[in-house]
């Protein structure tokens, strides 16, 4: 590889660097990134016939924002062209700090630690993970580094196209999910995930906090308690927020698209009790004031502080995600599973215009809790009304056209984002009529680019969630949402029995055909 040329406006997010022995891994990673909405330079498919491979590689690196290195012992083999060329090709370490993403697919601790450019970086480790979780980890970590460039929040307020906030400092030099400050696997992170929702090989980072889907949580039993004081950021994170505000003001002055600093809430905690007699769940959600720029600053989870620690390592290291400070939890979203009158459930795919997990399949509709849109004077917001707003804005469904129930509360332990799951059953609209309704205009049409209608029965929905071509393409909360919707309709025992039978029939007891075999 020759030294990369300077390029003012890279048109690729990642150049994939790998040894030929890991070609299948590189191809799998490229496919995952493509689906998630990243622009990827990958020689196996992009190198034109007849062109010099060295020249193409030189140009592709120059056009790429970051380099993703597929790390295994093969990568450091002196017979491997790529391994031998690293010290020469990237001799200017300062130029590439924060722009190299090491993804470990086979352990090689000693070689990695001794490498002059890679040794000081925190790698993302896919070793030993089932395919679904590997997909989720890969996309979530890379989204974390891209969040400042394509900001997104809760229900998806962000558009693609924002400039990068925070310069070249990405997650690469700080603590990543599942690692300590030195990049070693962190058992506390594994314990945080141990209680997360999973079905056989389908593993998520969504942790259930209250509810099981069978018994709905009534509107009367949900109370929001608001402290009308703004969360206070640590000094360094406050400076990150100031960077964001200054950049957006500059973009606005130039007539460019700028992100609106919407008013939102930070979650201080969630308390659960039971009513006397019926022992129905009662939930108290404690909130403080926050805003979108604060959310963006705190979502730079792997950006290093001056002392080398990161927000993830400093504030999210406890085993219980509920122990995190309120300023790290500046998001609460409602997610709804919509079932049509002719018994079809709606799956929605997030468009590439949203900043939060683009290209992944999600709930039928989702909406973030907003102080601008949901506050009612001195009366706290109503989560049922927030969910209804999402149904109206994303699917053009009005409140008198469905019955809605709140099923569960939970948190994505990877991104520290809270949410509630609902089911809405349409009283008159069929799947065809709902599709037609969307063609007549919806306010937030840009948030989703595709919808699927799947028969709402246990085997079909679970089969859809577990299908090999879809298993790694769900947002963290989506599998749990649709599972608990099934529980609400068919009962817990029935869903559990059908799930076990389906896993046996599909031979999916938690062992997907992964990792990719060597060529």
Order of alpha helices (4+ residues) and beta strands (2+ residues): beta-alpha-beta-alpha-alpha-beta-alpha-alpha-beta-alpha-beta-alpha-alpha-beta-beta-beta-alpha-beta-beta-alpha-alpha-beta-beta-beta-beta-alpha-alpha-beta-beta-alpha-beta-alpha-alpha-alpha
